[in-house]
């Protein structure tokens, strides 16, 4: 389980526990309910289409003239 998912489940289970009046001995039920809810949220998030800006074709990039450096001169060879 990823740390983020675990953290979200823990927070949701705590909220459920508090909303039910902080009952004793129902921690497993709260955890299971929180897990189902977080998994359902993730499933919905994965099915959402990408935002229009992200799914649109990239626009043409303007080419910028770049000054070319002169080619490096080959090193002089030493002859014996």
Secondary structure by P-SEA (a helix, b strand, c coil): ccaaaaaaaaaaaaaaaaaacccccaaaaaaaaaaaaaaaaaaaaaaccccccccccccbbbbcbbbbcccccccccccc
